[in-house]
Each structure stands twice: as C-alpha cells, then as structure tokens.
Amino acid sequence: MFVGQLRSIMLALFYFAIPVGSGLGYIVGSETARATNQWQWGLRVTPIVGCVAVLLVLLVLKDPVRGESEGSNLAPTPWKQDIKQLVRNKTFMLTTAGFTCVAFVTGALAWWGPTFIWQGQVLYLGEENVKFSVISYKFGIIAMVSGLIGVPLGSFIAQTLRSRVSNVDPLVCAAGMLISTPLLYVAMLTARAQVEICYTLMFLGELVLNLNWSIVADMVLVSVSCE
C-alpha cells in the first residue's frame, strides 16, 4: 500500500501498537484491579478489548493484493523455494535473530518488571504498604511513553541519515540494543534502594530499545522479495 519513505512513516505509526498497547494494558488492568479490589477483574477487561479488535478487523480491514504497491507481476513460487531463499538471505536471518532478542527483553520486562520492583520495595525495604497495582500503573506509563517517543524517533533517525549512511538501519538498531543493556541492568540493581532512579533508567532503556520496531520491519520489507 505504501512505498519509499512513506512506508517507513506508516510502519512507525503501526508499531505504536506494541509498546503503547502493552502500557495501556498495565494501566487499565491495574486500575481495574484496584477499583474492584480483585486482581481477577484486571484480566476480565482484556477479552472485551479483544472482541472489539476482532470486529474491527472483520469489518474494516481490507487486505491489498500482494506486491500491488510495487507494481509487481511476479508469479507465486513453490513453498520450498521460498524457504531456501529466506535461509540464504543473510539480512533476513540476522535481522530475525536480532529482533528475537529485542522481543525477548521486551517480554521479560513486561512479565517480570513490575514484580521485580515490587519485591525490591516490599522484601528488601520492608515497605509493606506498597501496592502492586500502583507499581504496575507506573510501569505502564513508562512503557507507553517510551513507545510513543522511541518508535518514531528510531524511524526519524533512520530516514534522516539514510541518504548519508547506506547501512544506517542496522546501526540504529544495534546502537539501541547496546545502549539499553547497561541502562536496564543498572535499573534492576537500583530497584531495591533508589526506585526513582530505577524508573528513570528503565524508561531510558525501553526508549532506546523501542528504536528497533519499525526499522526492523522496514529492513525485512526491503531485503525480502514479494513473490
């Protein structure tokens, strides 16, 4: 549907959904649990949102013809040949491996981040009045804001430098992953004593990690032929 620089912009808008959606999930879930005083209700909200999403997909989404935007008239190739071409495509294989690491870190933070901070406050500092829902709410804000800034920032940097640096896309992704490593590591170390520093470092770590989302998709679309 989109080509050139416009495709990069649309990918950046599309990949807002992952960090922003997960952040909103924490916020809505924690607030629902706190309002009802039952954590189960935090999970009962998500099926409603899922049903709305399914209805929107069925009623609104229209799948365009493959390769139509590029003017491609290539005939479909056999499935085995597609697999062989993908395996031999170094850019695709290495991009997939690197993005697997990004998804692993993002998933681990989403699953264990609030629990780790809460345990650091309760078990080590003895602050028994700290509620898990409050920490989840703050974590959701961090995830949402870091996604709102990080995803378009990565796309903007890549588009700005692409005319001068031919391989800027993988360099931006690599820089984001390398910078996020010490930030998130120190954030985990400070969760016990300096929770404000922990939140700040976690925000910065997630922000640079979110530089990857739209750029990786753009690299895959450029390096893989639509046949």
Backbone torsions as a table, in degrees:
resi	resn	phi	psi	omega
1	MET	NA	-31.6	-177.9
2	PHE	-128.9	148.5	-179.9
3	VAL	-133.3	161.6	175.2
4	GLY	64.0	-142.4	-176.9
5	GLN	-66.5	-30.7	178.9
6	LEU	-63.1	-33.7	178.0
7	ARG	-65.3	-39.7	177.7
8	SER	-62.2	-39.8	179.1
9	ILE	-66.2	-43.6	179.9
10	MET	-65.4	-36.5	177.1
11	LEU	-64.9	-39.3	177.5
12	ALA	-62.3	-41.6	177.7
13	LEU	-65.9	-40.2	-178.6
14	PHE	-64.7	-42.2	-174.8
15	TYR	-79.8	3.5	166.1
16	PHE	-58.2	-31.3	-170.3
17	ALA	-59.6	-35.6	-173.4
18	ILE	-70.9	-61.4	-179.5
19	PRO	-69.5	-38.9	-178.9
20	VAL	-69.1	-41.3	178.9
21	GLY	-64.5	-41.7	178.6
22	SER	-66.8	-38.2	177.3
23	GLY	-64.5	-43.2	176.7
24	LEU	-63.9	-33.6	177.2
25	GLY	-61.7	-43.1	176.7
26	TYR	-63.7	-43.2	-177.3
27	ILE	-65.9	-50.5	-179.0
28	VAL	-64.9	-43.8	-179.6
29	GLY	-63.1	-45.5	-178.9
30	SER	-67.6	-40.1	179.7
31	GLU	-69.3	-36.8	176.8
32	THR	-65.5	-42.8	178.6
33	ALA	-63.9	-39.0	-179.5
34	ARG	-71.5	-36.5	-179.2
35	ALA	-68.9	-38.0	-178.2
36	THR	-92.5	-11.1	-177.4
37	ASN	62.4	24.3	176.6
38	GLN	-139.9	123.0	-176.7
39	TRP	-66.9	-23.7	-179.1
40	GLN	-60.6	-32.5	-178.2
41	TRP	-69.9	-20.8	174.5
42	GLY	-64.8	-28.1	178.0
43	LEU	-89.2	-23.5	-177.6
44	ARG	-76.7	-12.8	178.7
45	VAL	-77.1	-35.7	-173.1
46	THR	-62.2	-38.4	177.7
47	PRO	-60.0	-32.1	178.3
48	ILE	-64.3	-46.0	178.2
49	VAL	-64.0	-38.0	178.5
50	GLY	-62.8	-40.3	178.1
51	CYS	-64.2	-39.9	176.9
52	VAL	-62.4	-41.8	179.5
53	ALA	-63.2	-41.4	179.1
54	VAL	-63.0	-42.8	178.7
55	LEU	-63.0	-40.7	178.5
56	LEU	-64.0	-40.2	178.7
57	VAL	-63.8	-43.5	-177.5
58	LEU	-70.1	-36.4	-172.9
59	LEU	-94.7	-28.5	-171.4
60	VAL	-109.3	-41.4	-172.0
61	LEU	-69.3	132.0	174.6
62	LYS	-122.1	121.4	-177.4
63	ASP	-84.4	116.9	-178.8
64	PRO	-74.1	163.4	176.8
65	VAL	-66.0	133.9	-178.3
66	ARG	-60.2	128.7	176.8
67	GLY	78.0	4.2	-175.5
68	GLU	-66.6	-38.1	-177.6
69	SER	-68.9	-28.2	178.4
70	GLU	-88.8	-1.6	-178.2
71	GLY	72.6	29.2	-175.9
72	SER	-85.1	135.1	176.5
73	ASN	-120.6	26.4	-177.6
74	LEU	-72.0	144.5	177.6
75	ALA	-83.5	150.9	178.6
76	PRO	-60.4	143.5	178.3
77	THR	-104.4	160.8	178.8
78	PRO	-60.5	151.9	-177.2
79	TRP	-60.5	-42.6	-179.5
80	LYS	-63.1	-38.7	178.9
81	GLN	-66.3	-37.8	176.7
82	ASP	-61.1	-44.4	-179.8
83	ILE	-62.6	-43.4	179.5
84	LYS	-61.7	-42.5	179.5
85	GLN	-65.2	-39.1	178.9
86	LEU	-67.0	-42.0	179.9
87	VAL	-63.9	-36.0	-179.7
88	ARG	-80.7	-11.2	179.9
89	ASN	-83.1	100.6	-175.2
90	LYS	-63.4	-38.8	179.8
91	THR	-61.2	-44.9	-179.9
92	PHE	-64.6	-45.6	-176.9
93	MET	-65.6	-45.6	-178.8
94	LEU	-70.7	-36.5	176.6
95	THR	-63.9	-41.5	178.1
96	THR	-63.5	-42.7	179.3
97	ALA	-64.1	-44.7	179.5
98	GLY	-65.6	-41.0	-178.9
99	PHE	-70.8	-26.4	173.3
100	THR	-61.0	-39.5	177.4
101	CYS	-65.1	-41.2	177.9
102	VAL	-61.8	-45.4	179.7
103	ALA	-64.9	-35.7	178.7
104	PHE	-63.9	-47.5	-179.6
105	VAL	-64.4	-43.7	179.6
106	THR	-61.8	-43.7	178.6
107	GLY	-66.3	-40.0	178.6
108	ALA	-64.1	-40.9	177.5
109	LEU	-64.2	-43.4	-179.6
110	ALA	-64.6	-36.0	-175.8
111	TRP	-81.1	-44.4	-171.5
112	TRP	-108.2	-15.8	-175.4
113	GLY	-54.9	-58.6	179.8
114	PRO	-60.8	-38.2	179.0
115	THR	-64.0	-42.3	-179.5
116	PHE	-62.6	-45.4	179.8
117	ILE	-65.7	-41.8	-179.9
118	TRP	-63.1	-44.3	178.6
119	GLN	-64.8	-36.6	176.7
120	GLY	-62.4	-36.8	179.7
121	GLN	-75.7	-40.9	-174.1
122	VAL	-83.7	-49.6	-172.7
123	LEU	-77.2	-37.6	-173.9
124	TYR	-95.9	-35.6	-179.3
125	LEU	-99.1	-11.5	178.3
126	GLY	73.3	19.7	178.7
127	GLU	-84.6	81.0	-174.5
128	GLU	-71.7	-14.8	-179.5
129	ASN	-82.2	-7.3	179.3
130	VAL	-70.7	123.3	-179.5
131	LYS	-93.6	140.8	180.0
132	PHE	-63.7	-33.4	-179.6
133	SER	-65.0	-34.0	178.4
134	VAL	-67.0	-43.4	178.6
135	ILE	-65.2	-40.9	177.8
136	SER	-62.7	-37.7	178.1
137	TYR	-62.6	-46.9	179.1
138	LYS	-65.0	-40.2	178.6
139	PHE	-63.4	-37.8	177.6
140	GLY	-63.9	-40.7	177.3
141	ILE	-63.0	-42.6	178.6
142	ILE	-60.5	-47.0	-178.9
143	ALA	-63.3	-40.8	-176.7
144	MET	-70.3	-47.8	-177.7
145	VAL	-67.9	-40.6	178.5
146	SER	-63.2	-33.6	175.9
147	GLY	-71.6	-40.9	179.0
148	LEU	-60.9	-33.8	-179.6
149	ILE	-90.7	-45.5	-171.3
150	GLY	-67.7	-43.5	-176.6
151	VAL	-62.7	-53.1	178.2
152	PRO	-69.0	-28.4	178.7
153	LEU	-64.2	-43.6	177.9
154	GLY	-61.4	-44.3	178.4
155	SER	-64.6	-40.0	-179.9
156	PHE	-65.0	-44.8	179.5
157	ILE	-61.5	-44.6	-179.1
158	ALA	-63.7	-44.2	-179.5
159	GLN	-67.2	-35.6	-178.5
160	THR	-69.5	-40.3	-174.9
161	LEU	-94.2	-5.8	-174.1
162	ARG	-61.9	-32.9	-179.1
163	SER	-72.5	-22.9	-178.6
164	ARG	-103.3	-30.8	-179.4
165	VAL	-122.7	112.0	-173.4
166	SER	-66.1	-34.5	-177.9
167	ASN	-105.2	37.3	-176.0
168	VAL	-67.5	-30.9	-176.9
169	ASP	-58.8	-55.3	178.4
170	PRO	-65.8	-28.8	178.8
171	LEU	-67.3	-40.8	177.8
172	VAL	-65.0	-42.3	178.7
173	CYS	-62.7	-44.6	-179.7
174	ALA	-64.8	-42.0	179.0
175	ALA	-62.4	-41.6	178.6
176	GLY	-61.3	-43.0	-179.6
177	MET	-68.6	-42.0	-178.5
178	LEU	-67.8	-40.4	-180.0
179	ILE	-69.8	-35.2	-178.0
180	SER	-68.3	-27.2	-175.6
181	THR	-60.1	-56.9	179.5
182	PRO	-66.6	-32.8	-179.7
183	LEU	-63.4	-47.3	-179.2
184	LEU	-71.0	-33.2	178.8
185	TYR	-64.9	-48.3	179.1
186	VAL	-66.6	-33.5	177.4
187	ALA	-59.8	-41.2	178.3
188	MET	-66.1	-35.6	-179.5
189	LEU	-70.0	-30.5	-177.0
190	THR	-92.3	3.2	-177.6
191	ALA	-65.0	-26.4	-176.5
192	ARG	-78.5	-44.5	-170.3
193	ALA	-107.7	-38.0	-175.5
194	GLN	-122.4	79.7	-174.1
195	VAL	-67.5	-29.6	178.2
196	GLU	-65.7	-42.4	176.8
197	ILE	-65.0	-38.2	178.4
198	CYS	-59.4	-47.5	179.6
199	TYR	-62.5	-41.3	-178.6
200	THR	-64.2	-48.2	-179.8
201	LEU	-66.1	-35.9	178.7
202	MET	-66.6	-38.0	176.5
203	PHE	-62.7	-46.8	-179.8
204	LEU	-65.2	-39.6	179.1
205	GLY	-64.5	-43.3	178.4
206	GLU	-69.7	-32.9	179.4
207	LEU	-61.6	-50.6	-179.2
208	VAL	-70.8	-27.9	176.3
209	LEU	-67.8	-33.4	-179.8
210	ASN	-74.0	-6.5	175.2
211	LEU	-61.9	-22.6	-171.8
212	ASN	-76.9	-33.3	-162.0
213	TRP	-54.2	-60.5	-175.5
214	SER	-73.9	-30.4	-178.6
215	ILE	-67.2	-41.1	179.6
216	VAL	-61.4	-44.8	178.8
217	ALA	-62.3	-38.8	178.6
218	ASP	-64.1	-41.8	179.1
219	MET	-63.7	-40.2	179.7
220	VAL	-65.2	-43.1	-179.7
221	LEU	-64.6	-32.5	-179.9
222	VAL	-77.1	-38.0	-171.9
223	SER	-88.8	-16.9	-177.9
224	VAL	-108.5	128.5	-179.6
225	SER	-76.8	136.7	178.2
226	CYS	-86.5	92.7	-179.4
227	GLU	-121.8	NA	NA
